[in-house]
Amino acid sequence: MTIVVLGVGVAVVLFALERPFAAMGALVVMALIDWAIYAAVGSVTVCYACHTIYRGFPLNPGHAPFNLELLERHGGKDPRH
């Protein structure tokens, strides 16, 4: 979120200074940084009950994408430690 907020903030300032191409460039740079972080982190599995994050394991075809209903059912009320 910080990357998006900073990118939008810079773009707003540049638009206010009537530099639309620089503002659009700031948004493109923000999007590239966001994509690079997403690519570096990769897919993770998160336990609904204890909120443990598992990285670096092969994808399990039996695991479905994130489901808010399952989170609520299996421990979504407890804050993540």
PyRosetta script that sets phi, psi and omega in degrees:
from pyrosetta import init, pose_from_sequence

init()
pose = pose_from_sequence("MTIVVLGVGVAVVLFALERPFAAMGALVVMALIDWAIYAAVGSVTVCYACHTIYRGFPLNPGHAPFNLELLERHGGKDPRH")
pose.set_psi(1, -35.1)
pose.set_omega(1, -179.4)
pose.set_phi(2, -60.4)
pose.set_psi(2, -41.1)
pose.set_omega(2, -179.5)
pose.set_phi(3, -63.1)
pose.set_psi(3, -43.3)
pose.set_omega(3, -179.7)
pose.set_phi(4, -65.3)
pose.set_psi(4, -45.9)
pose.set_omega(4, -179.6)
pose.set_phi(5, -61.9)
pose.set_psi(5, -44.3)
pose.set_omega(5, 178.3)
pose.set_phi(6, -64.0)
pose.set_psi(6, -43.5)
pose.set_omega(6, 179.6)
pose.set_phi(7, -62.7)
pose.set_psi(7, -43.5)
pose.set_omega(7, 178.8)
pose.set_phi(8, -67.5)
pose.set_psi(8, -40.2)
pose.set_omega(8, 178.3)
pose.set_phi(9, -60.7)
pose.set_psi(9, -45.5)
pose.set_omega(9, 178.3)
pose.set_phi(10, -63.5)
pose.set_psi(10, -41.7)
pose.set_omega(10, -179.8)
pose.set_phi(11, -63.8)
pose.set_psi(11, -40.6)
pose.set_omega(11, 179.1)
pose.set_phi(12, -62.6)
pose.set_psi(12, -44.0)
pose.set_omega(12, 178.7)
pose.set_phi(13, -62.5)
pose.set_psi(13, -44.0)
pose.set_omega(13, -179.6)
pose.set_phi(14, -66.7)
pose.set_psi(14, -37.2)
pose.set_omega(14, 174.9)
pose.set_phi(15, -64.0)
pose.set_psi(15, -39.7)
pose.set_omega(15, 178.8)
pose.set_phi(16, -64.2)
pose.set_psi(16, -31.3)
pose.set_omega(16, 178.0)
pose.set_phi(17, -84.8)
pose.set_psi(17, 9.5)
pose.set_omega(17, 179.8)
pose.set_phi(18, 58.1)
pose.set_psi(18, 46.0)
pose.set_omega(18, 175.9)
pose.set_phi(19, -123.9)
pose.set_psi(19, 71.0)
pose.set_omega(19, -173.2)
pose.set_phi(20, -64.6)
pose.set_psi(20, -34.7)
pose.set_omega(20, -179.8)
pose.set_phi(21, -68.6)
pose.set_psi(21, -39.0)
pose.set_omega(21, 176.5)
pose.set_phi(22, -66.4)
pose.set_psi(22, -37.9)
pose.set_omega(22, 178.9)
pose.set_phi(23, -64.6)
pose.set_psi(23, -44.3)
pose.set_omega(23, 178.0)
pose.set_phi(24, -65.3)
pose.set_psi(24, -35.9)
pose.set_omega(24, 175.8)
pose.set_phi(25, -61.9)
pose.set_psi(25, -40.5)
pose.set_omega(25, 178.1)
pose.set_phi(26, -62.3)
pose.set_psi(26, -39.8)
pose.set_omega(26, 178.6)
pose.set_phi(27, -67.6)
pose.set_psi(27, -37.5)
pose.set_omega(27, 177.7)
pose.set_phi(28, -66.6)
pose.set_psi(28, -43.2)
pose.set_omega(28, 178.2)
pose.set_phi(29, -61.9)
pose.set_psi(29, -42.0)
pose.set_omega(29, 177.7)
pose.set_phi(30, -60.7)
pose.set_psi(30, -43.4)
pose.set_omega(30, 179.3)
pose.set_phi(31, -64.5)
pose.set_psi(31, -39.3)
pose.set_omega(31, 178.6)
pose.set_phi(32, -66.3)
pose.set_psi(32, -40.7)
pose.set_omega(32, 177.4)
pose.set_phi(33, -63.7)
pose.set_psi(33, -44.3)
pose.set_omega(33, 179.2)
pose.set_phi(34, -61.1)
pose.set_psi(34, -43.3)
pose.set_omega(34, 178.8)
pose.set_phi(35, -64.1)
pose.set_psi(35, -41.2)
pose.set_omega(35, -179.4)
pose.set_phi(36, -62.6)
pose.set_psi(36, -41.7)
pose.set_omega(36, 177.9)
pose.set_phi(37, -65.6)
pose.set_psi(37, -43.5)
pose.set_omega(37, 178.3)
pose.set_phi(38, -59.3)
pose.set_psi(38, -43.3)
pose.set_omega(38, 179.7)
pose.set_phi(39, -66.4)
pose.set_psi(39, -35.6)
pose.set_omega(39, -178.9)
pose.set_phi(40, -72.2)
pose.set_psi(40, -37.4)
pose.set_omega(40, -177.7)
pose.set_phi(41, -73.6)
pose.set_psi(41, -42.6)
pose.set_omega(41, 179.4)
pose.set_phi(42, 73.0)
pose.set_psi(42, -168.7)
pose.set_omega(42, -179.0)
pose.set_phi(43, -81.2)
pose.set_psi(43, 144.0)
pose.set_omega(43, 177.7)
pose.set_phi(44, -131.6)
pose.set_psi(44, 158.8)
pose.set_omega(44, 171.6)
pose.set_phi(45, -114.7)
pose.set_psi(45, 131.8)
pose.set_omega(45, -179.6)
pose.set_phi(46, -119.6)
pose.set_psi(46, 129.8)
pose.set_omega(46, 178.0)
pose.set_phi(47, -73.3)
pose.set_psi(47, 127.2)
pose.set_omega(47, 179.7)
pose.set_phi(48, -65.8)
pose.set_psi(48, -33.9)
pose.set_omega(48, -174.6)
pose.set_phi(49, -78.9)
pose.set_psi(49, -48.1)
pose.set_omega(49, -174.4)
pose.set_phi(50, -110.2)
pose.set_psi(50, -3.4)
pose.set_omega(50, 176.9)
pose.set_phi(51, 66.4)
pose.set_psi(51, 20.5)
pose.set_omega(51, 176.5)
pose.set_phi(52, -70.4)
pose.set_psi(52, 137.9)
pose.set_omega(52, -179.9)
pose.set_phi(53, -102.7)
pose.set_psi(53, 125.3)
pose.set_omega(53, 179.3)
pose.set_phi(54, -109.0)
pose.set_psi(54, 122.2)
pose.set_omega(54, 180.0)
pose.set_phi(55, -119.3)
pose.set_psi(55, 154.0)
pose.set_omega(55, 171.5)
pose.set_phi(56, 82.6)
pose.set_psi(56, 7.2)
pose.set_omega(56, 178.2)
pose.set_phi(57, -98.6)
pose.set_psi(57, 151.6)
pose.set_omega(57, 176.2)
pose.set_phi(58, -64.0)
pose.set_psi(58, 150.6)
pose.set_omega(58, -180.0)
pose.set_phi(59, -65.5)
pose.set_psi(59, 135.8)
pose.set_omega(59, 177.9)
pose.set_phi(60, -96.0)
pose.set_psi(60, 117.6)
pose.set_omega(60, -178.2)
pose.set_phi(61, -64.3)
pose.set_psi(61, -16.6)
pose.set_omega(61, 178.3)
pose.set_phi(62, -79.3)
pose.set_psi(62, -12.1)
pose.set_omega(62, 179.7)
pose.set_phi(63, -90.9)
pose.set_psi(63, 128.0)
pose.set_omega(63, 177.5)
pose.set_phi(64, -86.7)
pose.set_psi(64, 164.0)
pose.set_omega(64, 174.6)
pose.set_phi(65, -61.8)
pose.set_psi(65, 169.5)
pose.set_omega(65, -178.5)
pose.set_phi(66, -51.4)
pose.set_psi(66, 137.4)
pose.set_omega(66, -179.3)
pose.set_phi(67, -133.4)
pose.set_psi(67, 114.2)
pose.set_omega(67, -177.3)
pose.set_phi(68, -61.7)
pose.set_psi(68, -35.2)
pose.set_omega(68, 178.9)
pose.set_phi(69, -63.1)
pose.set_psi(69, -41.6)
pose.set_omega(69, 177.5)
pose.set_phi(70, -65.6)
pose.set_psi(70, -37.9)
pose.set_omega(70, 177.6)
pose.set_phi(71, -61.2)
pose.set_psi(71, -45.3)
pose.set_omega(71, 179.3)
pose.set_phi(72, -63.5)
pose.set_psi(72, -38.4)
pose.set_omega(72, -177.4)
pose.set_phi(73, -72.4)
pose.set_psi(73, -35.3)
pose.set_omega(73, -171.5)
pose.set_phi(74, -108.8)
pose.set_psi(74, 21.9)
pose.set_omega(74, 174.1)
pose.set_phi(75, 126.2)
pose.set_psi(75, 19.9)
pose.set_omega(75, -178.4)
pose.set_phi(76, -70.0)
pose.set_psi(76, -11.8)
pose.set_omega(76, -178.4)
pose.set_phi(77, -82.3)
pose.set_psi(77, -23.0)
pose.set_omega(77, 179.0)
pose.set_phi(78, -82.0)
pose.set_psi(78, 137.2)
pose.set_omega(78, 177.4)
pose.set_phi(79, -67.9)
pose.set_psi(79, 151.6)
pose.set_omega(79, 178.0)
pose.set_phi(80, -69.6)
pose.set_psi(80, 137.2)
pose.set_omega(80, -178.8)
pose.set_phi(81, -87.3)
pose.dump_pdb("model.pdb")
